[in-house]
Amino acid sequence: MTQKQNTTDALTNIEKRSITGLASIFALRMLGLFMIFPVFSVAANQYHGATPFLIGIAIGAYGLTQAIFQVPFGMLSDRIGRKKVITLGLLLFALGSVVAAMASSIELVILGRLLQGSGAISAATMALTADLTRDEHRTKAMATIGISIGLSFSLALAFGALLEGVLGLAGIFWLTAILALLGIAILHLFIPTPEGLTTHRDMAPIPTQLRTVLSNSHIMRLVLSILMLHLILTMSFYGLPIALEQAGIASTAQASVYLPILLLAFISMIPLIVVAEKKRKMKPVFLTMISLLLVTQLIWSQVNTSFAILFGLWLFFTAFNLLEATLPSMMSKLSPLENKGTALGVYATAQFIGVFIGGSLGGLLYKYYDLHGLFLCGVILSAVWLLVVLPMQPPRHLTTKIIQLTPPIDPQQITAQLNAINGVIETMIVSSEKVAYVKYIPEQVDSDALNGFST
């Protein structure tokens, strides 16, 4: 029996439409979530009952409900369909935005942010992406979505500061509701509906594997890393709008600050990614970027001049963007194939928990210790993070290939044949999906044998 693969390298028109549309939905949602980041801690004092702690809760509240509902929404999409779950999630996101837009008290803003996060569509959207793209193009599709998220984050910081001066916070929330409805329109008018539902083992969490994942110290160091990264991000963006205003840069002028610094940071991180990936220096670059976050927090805790804040922002965004881009890759390399979907689910949940803790902690620290204490806490957290990940094993530079199988499928025979190929280090056969997941060392693999094996 020969295991056949689709040899068409180019994306089909349906795949291009699907990837573009789903990336747009992700981008619109992230744009709506992050536009308040550069302005909220300053502008939210307009709400009745606003205190530093409650303002911090409002900033991070969406992370709490996102963490709670992400996996259930993904599992629900396996039962009733991806589009129904994504539509429900976007409607909840729009409803939360409307509640926040109409709010006169900080408590209602918090309710709105909780509703925004409850529309947790990430897992369902990723599953729909996998449904609509061939296995050999899945990595390309996920990379495109990742880029769209990064771009939307950058644009949100610039547009949020600009729009707050024109529309106010209520206007930003109304715009966010419109973006959510636009996402629903894209979903139903632009994106095809898959013929059937498949649970993708390399993406979906398996509850019975949770203990195995949580007991893997290498995976848990990366889980801690994404939690700490987003905790420090959210906590910093409680303090940064206030610090910039105190340094003489009004919130309405901050749009002209964020965009050029983000562009400079993006240019700065490209050679670092090359060193990490191509030169096989992932761990040294990873540790250096954590150290860079520590340095930025130290600068902000000690110096409150506009130059110090802007220089720190450049270092911060360089480190943040590189860590955000490389952590999923490291997770994929370190996770056993059998546990990859569960590991990614734990990873994503930790990311949103970090957002909630970061917002809450930022408000609490500012209330009692002002900006100095807030950023000094960032120094301590970065130092602890660095110490925890120091013993982490350097990730091996591996690639995962998904091979379509033709029935009848003999898992043991196929696994033995694939594992016998030079350079292959791990194989997982999923008969229900008619695929083999193969992890291999690119420099050592026998490509001819891998691409055309027979039994």
Phi, psi and omega in degrees: 000133177257131179274115189267147176233150173288119185266003178285116184277330186282148174291140174283167179298322178296318179295318179298315178298317183296312182295315180297315182294315181290323175297323179294319178298314177302313184297317181296320180292315180293324177300316179295321181291322190264351183296336180277346186306312186281359185228341195293317185296336176271313188282339186288352177295348179288341185279143177297132178082007183292130172229161179306318182294315181292327175297318177297319176301317181297321179297315187263358188302323183298331180296325181296307182288330175298317180295322182289318191260353185299307181293314177302320178295321178297318179292323178297325180294334175291336184265313188251353178114144184295313187296323179297317181291319180294320177299313178301316181297318180290326176294319176297321178297317178294318179299315178299322178295320179294317178301315179293323180294325183269359187288141172249348179239157180293331180296321178289326175297317178299317177301316178299318179293324176297318177295321177303313182290333181294340174278063189276093188258002187302309183296317180294322180291320177296321179295320178295323176300315179294324179297325190261000178235145176294155186304320184289347179252005185295319180298318179297319180295315181294323178296320179297317178296319178300319178295319180296323178294316179298317179294320181294325177298315180296314180294325181298319181295318180288312183290326180300314179295323181289314186288331180298325178290335182264314188255340187078173180298319179300319179296323177296318179293321176298318178297321178298320177298319178296319179297323178296317178293325175297323177298321177296318179299316178299318182302315187267338182260340190242331188256128179296161175260126181295151183289327180214171180254133179229134173273114185273113188295336180277357183232331187269136176291141176246111187307324183291346180267358188301316182297320179298316181293315183293339180267358179271107187296326181292318177295317184292333174294324177286325175298315176300323182296316181288327175297312182293322181299314182280335172297310181293323177300307185293318178298318180296322181278000162283316186277327188297315179301323179291316180297318179296318179294319178295333179274002175099009178253103183295154182302325180291340181264354186286342177299322180286352178268312189294314188297310179295325179292319177297321178296315178297319179295321179298316178297321182293327186277342183301309178297331179291323176294320177299315179298316182295314187272310186281322181269003177060045180240040186299312183293313178301320179292319179302311180293324179296320181291323175297318178299324179294321175298320178300316180297318181296318179296323179294317178300311184292331180285339186250332186232131182239044174262157181299321180297314181298318180294316182290320176297317177298322178299319178299312178297318183298311182291327176299311180293315183298311183297322180290317179295320179298326181280326187265336182300316177299323178296317178295320179298317180297320181289323185274340184279131171300146182306319183298329186251008189298313181298319179293318179299318179293326177295317177297318180301311181294321178297318179297324179301314183285327174298321177300321178299314182295313179297319182298315179295314182295315181294321178301315179295318181294315181293320180293323180299318187259334187233004179063190184296324181302313180292323180299308183286331176294324174298322176299323176298312182297314180298318179297321179294316178298314178303312181300316181294322181293321185271351180306318181283357185300138178290140176298131180294135176288145183273093186243160176232143177253131179244138177252121184247127176287136180248148178253124179299155359286145185250125175252096187304317183294317181294316181293318179300316180298318181294316181294318181292341178280346180286133181301128178097344178278130182246344181200141180224141173226124178260129175240096186299325182295331178265350183060043180223157171242131174261122185236123176256130186214165177267113187304321184288341186249346189289145172275095187299319181297317180292322181291322184281346183210056180277160178219159179235000000 
